[in-house]
Amino acid sequence: MSFAQLEAARKAEIEKFMALRDQIVRVSQALLQKAEVQEDLKEQKKELDADLSKREDESFDYAREMRLVTEAAEDARAEQEVAAARRQAKSDIIDVIRSPLN
């Protein structure tokens, strides 16, 4: 082999190694970017889980409040029925007292 051929072969090998180095750099950058994206996704998942938990708590609180309001409405309705029964009983007593049969 002549010196020129050896020099050309050496340059070709250098270019091959430089191409491999560039490829390794690109793959490393892609892996780093993938890791960053995965970390961002983990953080977003944490935030979404926290938001979901908060909404579930709010939903539970709302359901509890609705139950309390419903119970209060039922209690008020029962009190109205008792008051109506008392008024009717008083009216019946007054009717008996005012009755000419006494």
PyMOL commands that set and color helices and strands:
alter all, ss='L'
color gray80, all
select helices_A, chain A and resi 3-98
alter helices_A, ss='H'
color red, helices_A
deselect
rebuild
show_as cartoon
